[in-house]
Amino acid sequence: MRHPMYLAYVLADIGYNLQEWNFGTALMVIVGWLSLLYRIHAEERILSHDAGWSDYVALVRYASFRLW
């Protein structure tokens, strides 16, 4: 998995929402997840310019979030 730290963020958000469930926290989590998806996409776009990135992607085939 290429983004295990980001997956940990998502799991922590789910756990927090189960404890403190209300509309405000759910909305903040959704906004946070959308920004996380943007960050992952931007990060991979920048890393793709590195010569070793294609080898790493071939070795670690799964991204935490694959929506594009």
C-alpha positions, 0 to 999 in steps of 0.5 A: 500500500503506497499511503499507509499513513493516510489510511490510518488518518481515515481509520482514526476519523471513522473511530472518532465519528463513532465516538462523537457522532454529529453532523458537524464532525461528519462534515469536517471528516468529509472535507478532510477526506476530500483534501486528503484525496487531493493531497495524494493525487498531487503527491503522486503527480510530483513523485512521478517525475522521479526516476525511481517512481515507476519502479516503486509503483510497480512494486507497490501496486495499491494506493490507499485511495484510487478514485482517478 
